[in-house]
Amino acid sequence: MVISAYKEQRFKPIHKRWIVERTFSWMENDRRLCRNYEPTFDSAEEMGKISEIKLLKKI
């Protein structure tokens, strides 16, 4: 009798990765972060920080 190794493998989510992926997906819902409309890197970075603040207000 041969037991397939495929049946023994199961999907095991990595908890910390799910937290990061969820956060990125929430931040992508912000229109200003979907595309880079900002003229400088500093202003783009600030928009990211503002998006994080809005995200924390939701929680």
Secondary structure, 3 states (H helix, E strand, C coil): CCCCHHHHCCCCCCHHHHHHHHHHHHHHCCHHHHCCCCCCHHHHHHHHHHHHHHHHHHC
